[in-house]
Amino acid sequence: MRKIIGIGETVLDIIFRNEQPIQAVPGGSTFNAIISLSRAGARTSFISETGNDRIGRMIVKFLNDNGCEAGCVNMYPDSKSPLSLAFLNEQNDAEYIFYKDHPHDRLDFSYPDVQPDDIVLFGSYYVLNPVIRPQVKGFLDYAHERGAILYYDVNFRASHQHEVMKLTPNLLENFELADIVRGSSEDFEILFKKSDAEQVYRSQIMFYTKKFICTHAAEPIQLFADNGLRKQYPVAETETVSTIGAGDNFNAGFLFGLLVNNITRTDLEMGLTEEQWDKVVEMGQNFSAEVCRSLYNYVSPEFGAERKKELTEE
């Protein structure tokens, strides 16, 4: 069975509404997607680091309890696990404050087994961080050489805007390694002072990869792909409780769609048909809409159980 390997940060998300904490859940962008994929029956593994404290142990247990292989999560005794405070506004969109106390950022892990057509999900500041970049880049190179599909979620926060110049070489390396790049208009406004998807694609992305997905909150999703394919996908109206995991779970659903539709790296290199793109984007939208209906950052176990049937049918 093909597997999905995530590499990214772990945090404890404390969610506020009307200035009061209402929920605390393990999180992190790639982490959220990997939990949803695990619940949907995908074979998953996660590469990360956390403190060897109560929160860190809770996060590793949560991964294991949801069926994700957590052997590549390093727990450092001299580090405190990071926190993220998410303040929901009236539209249930979040504004974030991050607290991180890792005195010695480092990433030591044995590479998980990677087979052709496995999928690697990577993104956020974590994979740009200069301190651990050599280890991250080494693993991405290894996965690419082994024939994996690399999916890059840019997910760049405004809190790192002052580092854009320093991080640009790492960002461009990620574009070059990725088979598919996804980002939000907000990411590109911070990075390039451009939010128009067509402009971003032509000036920043297409030189490195032809497969690009741009999301823009409730606005239509924009797809740019091989052979000049351009398409917009309307976002269905959803009663939202929280949008915190919306983008992360679009990623999860999209990658689940690759599995269910048996799309390989060779298929991607040859260029997907419009029908194939429609199917994987729709699955991304389904996962994203589901997670917006709760305060959790990942799909419900019940939703996952329904998706698991689709995976076993293939």
C-alpha positions in Angstrom: 0.0 0.0 0.0 1.3 3.4 -0.9 2.0 5.7 2.0 2.0 9.4 2.7 4.9 10.9 4.7 4.5 14.3 6.2 7.2 16.6 7.4 6.4 19.7 9.4 6.0 21.3 12.8 3.9 20.2 15.8 2.1 22.7 18.1 -0.7 22.7 20.6 -3.4 24.9 19.2 -5.4 26.8 21.8 -8.5 28.3 20.2 -10.1 31.5 21.4 -13.5 33.0 20.8 -14.5 36.3 22.3 -11.1 36.4 24.1 -11.9 33.1 25.9 -10.2 29.8 25.3 -12.7 27.2 24.0 -10.6 24.3 22.8 -7.0 23.0 22.8 -6.0 20.4 20.2 -2.7 19.1 18.8 -1.9 20.8 15.5 0.5 22.0 12.9 -0.2 22.4 9.2 1.2 19.1 7.9 0.3 17.4 11.1 -3.4 18.2 10.6 -3.4 16.8 7.1 -1.6 13.6 8.2 -4.2 13.0 11.0 -7.0 13.4 8.5 -5.3 11.0 6.1 -4.7 8.5 8.9 -8.4 8.6 9.8 -9.3 8.0 6.2 -7.3 4.8 6.2 -4.2 6.0 4.4 -0.8 4.6 5.6 1.0 7.5 7.1 4.3 8.5 8.7 5.3 11.9 10.3 8.7 13.6 10.6 8.9 16.3 13.2 10.3 17.4 16.6 8.7 18.3 19.9 9.7 18.8 23.5 9.8 15.8 25.8 7.1 17.4 28.0 3.5 16.8 28.7 2.4 18.4 25.5 5.0 16.6 23.4 4.0 13.2 24.8 0.3 14.0 24.2 1.1 14.9 20.5 3.0 11.7 19.9 0.3 9.6 21.6 -2.3 11.4 19.4 -0.4 10.4 16.3 -0.1 6.8 17.4 -3.8 6.6 18.5 -4.8 7.8 15.0 -2.7 5.1 13.3 0.2 7.3 12.1 3.7 6.0 12.4 5.5 8.5 14.8 9.0 7.0 15.0 10.5 10.0 13.2 9.2 12.5 15.7 12.1 13.5 17.9 11.4 14.5 21.5 14.0 16.8 23.0 14.3 17.0 26.8 15.7 20.5 26.8 12.9 22.0 24.7 9.3 23.1 25.5 6.7 22.1 22.9 5.5 25.1 20.9 2.0 26.7 21.3 -0.2 28.5 18.9 -3.0 30.8 20.0 -5.8 31.1 17.4 -8.3 33.9 17.9 -11.5 33.3 15.9 -13.3 36.4 14.5 -17.0 36.7 13.6 -16.4 34.9 10.3 -14.6 32.1 12.3 -11.3 32.9 10.5 -8.3 32.8 12.8 -5.6 35.3 13.7 -2.5 33.6 15.2 0.1 34.2 17.8 2.9 31.6 18.1 5.1 30.8 21.1 8.2 28.7 20.5 11.0 27.9 22.9 13.3 25.5 21.1 16.7 26.7 22.3 18.5 24.3 19.8 16.5 23.8 16.7 17.7 20.6 15.1 16.2 17.7 13.3 17.8 14.2 13.7 15.9 11.3 12.2 16.4 8.1 10.2 14.8 8.3 6.8 11.5 6.4 6.7 11.3 3.9 3.9 10.2 5.6 0.6 8.9 3.6 -2.3 8.0 4.8 -5.9 4.6 6.6 -5.9 4.6 7.2 -2.1 3.7 10.8 -1.4 5.6 13.4 0.7 3.7 16.4 2.0 5.9 19.3 3.2 5.3 23.0 3.9 5.2 26.0 6.1 8.2 27.8 7.7 9.4 24.5 9.1 10.8 23.3 5.7 12.4 26.7 5.1 14.0 27.2 8.5 17.8 27.6 7.8 18.8 25.7 11.0 17.2 22.4 9.9 17.2 23.1 6.1 20.1 20.7 5.4 18.3 17.7 6.9 14.9 18.7 5.3 16.5 19.2 1.9 18.4 15.9 2.2 15.2 14.0 2.8 13.3 15.7 0.0 16.2 14.9 -2.4 16.1 11.3 -1.2 12.3 11.0 -1.6 12.5 12.5 -5.1 15.2 10.1 -6.1 13.2 7.2 -4.8 10.3 8.1 -7.1 7.9 9.7 -4.6 5.4 12.4 -5.4 6.3 15.7 -3.6 3.5 18.1 -2.7 4.5 21.5 -1.4 2.1 23.6 0.6 3.7 27.1 0.8 1.6 28.2 3.9 3.8 31.3 4.7 2.8 33.3 7.7 3.1 37.1 8.1 5.1 36.6 11.3 8.1 35.6 9.1 7.7 38.4 6.5 10.9 40.0 7.7 12.8 36.8 6.7 11.6 36.6 3.1 14.8 37.6 1.4 16.9 35.2 3.5 14.5 32.3 2.9 13.9 32.8 -0.9 16.7 30.4 -2.0 15.1 27.6 0.1 11.6 28.5 -1.2 12.8 28.3 -4.8 14.4 24.9 -4.1 11.1 23.7 -2.8 9.3 24.9 -6.0 11.9 23.0 -8.0 11.6 19.8 -6.1 7.8 19.8 -5.9 5.6 17.9 -8.4 2.6 20.1 -7.2 2.7 23.5 -5.5 -0.3 24.8 -3.5 -0.6 28.2 -1.8 -3.1 30.8 -0.8 -3.3 34.3 -2.2 -2.4 35.5 1.3 0.9 33.5 1.1 1.9 35.1 -2.1 0.9 38.6 -1.0 3.4 38.2 1.9 6.1 36.6 -0.2 5.9 38.4 -3.5 3.5 41.3 -2.9 1.2 39.7 -5.5 -2.1 38.0 -4.8 -3.3 37.4 -8.4 -2.9 33.7 -9.1 -2.2 34.1 -12.8 0.6 36.6 -12.1 2.1 34.4 -9.4 2.0 31.4 -11.6 3.7 33.1 -14.6 6.3 35.0 -12.6 7.2 32.6 -9.8 5.9 29.1 -10.3 5.7 27.8 -13.9 9.5 27.9 -14.4 9.8 25.2 -11.7 6.6 23.2 -12.0 3.6 23.5 -14.2 1.1 22.2 -11.6 -0.1 24.9 -9.3 -3.2 25.3 -7.1 -4.1 28.7 -5.5 -6.8 29.0 -2.9 -8.4 32.3 -1.7 -10.7 31.7 1.3 -14.3 31.4 0.0 -13.3 32.5 -3.5 -12.9 29.9 -6.3 -9.9 27.6 -6.3 -7.6 28.2 -9.3 -5.8 25.4 -11.0 -2.9 25.8 -13.5 -1.6 22.6 -15.1 0.2 21.1 -18.0 -0.9 21.7 -21.6 -2.2 25.2 -20.7 -5.1 23.8 -18.6 -6.6 26.6 -16.5 -9.7 26.0 -14.4 -11.6 27.6 -11.5 -13.5 25.6 -8.9 -16.2 27.4 -6.9 -16.1 26.8 -3.2 -19.5 25.6 -1.8 -21.1 27.6 1.0 -20.5 25.9 4.3 -21.7 26.6 7.8 -18.3 27.2 9.4 -17.4 26.7 13.1 -13.7 27.3 12.4 -11.6 27.6 9.3 -8.3 26.8 11.1 -7.7 23.5 9.3 -9.4 24.3 6.0 -6.2 24.6 3.8 -4.5 21.7 5.6 -7.5 19.4 4.9 -7.7 20.5 1.3 -4.2 19.1 1.1 -5.3 15.9 2.8 -8.3 15.4 0.6 -6.3 16.2 -2.6 -3.6 13.6 -1.6 -6.3 11.1 -0.7 -7.8 11.7 -4.2 -4.4 10.8 -5.7 -4.5 7.5 -3.8 -8.2 6.6 -4.5 -7.8 7.4 -8.2 -4.4 5.6 -8.4 -2.6 8.6 -9.8 1.2 7.9 -10.0 4.2 10.2 -10.4 4.4 9.0 -14.0 0.8 10.1 -14.5 1.7 13.5 -13.1 4.7 13.8 -15.3 2.7 13.0 -18.4 -0.1 15.4 -17.4 -3.4 14.6 -15.8 -6.6 14.9 -17.7 -9.2 17.5 -16.7 -11.4 14.8 -15.3 -8.6 13.5 -13.1 -7.9 17.1 -11.8 -11.7 17.5 -11.1 -11.7 14.4 -9.0 -8.8 15.2 -6.8 -9.8 18.9 -6.3 -13.3 17.8 -5.4 -11.9 15.4 -2.8 -9.8 18.3 -1.4 -12.9 20.4 -1.2 -14.8 17.6 0.6 -12.2 17.2 3.3 -11.9 21.0 3.7 -15.6 21.6 4.1 -15.9 18.8 6.6 -13.2 20.2 8.9 -14.8 23.7 8.9 -17.9 22.2 10.6 -16.0 21.6 13.9 -13.4 23.1 16.2 -11.0 20.3 15.4 -8.2 20.7 12.9 -8.9 17.3 11.2 -11.8 15.4 9.8 -14.0 13.5 12.2 -13.4 9.7 12.7 -16.8 9.1 11.2 -16.0 11.0 8.0 -12.7 9.1 7.9 -14.5 5.8 8.2 -16.6 6.6 5.2 -13.6 7.6 3.1 -11.8 4.4 4.2 -14.4 2.4 2.3 -13.4 4.3 -0.9 -9.8 3.4 -0.3 -10.5 -0.3 0.2 -12.8 -0.4 -2.9 -9.9 0.6 -5.1 
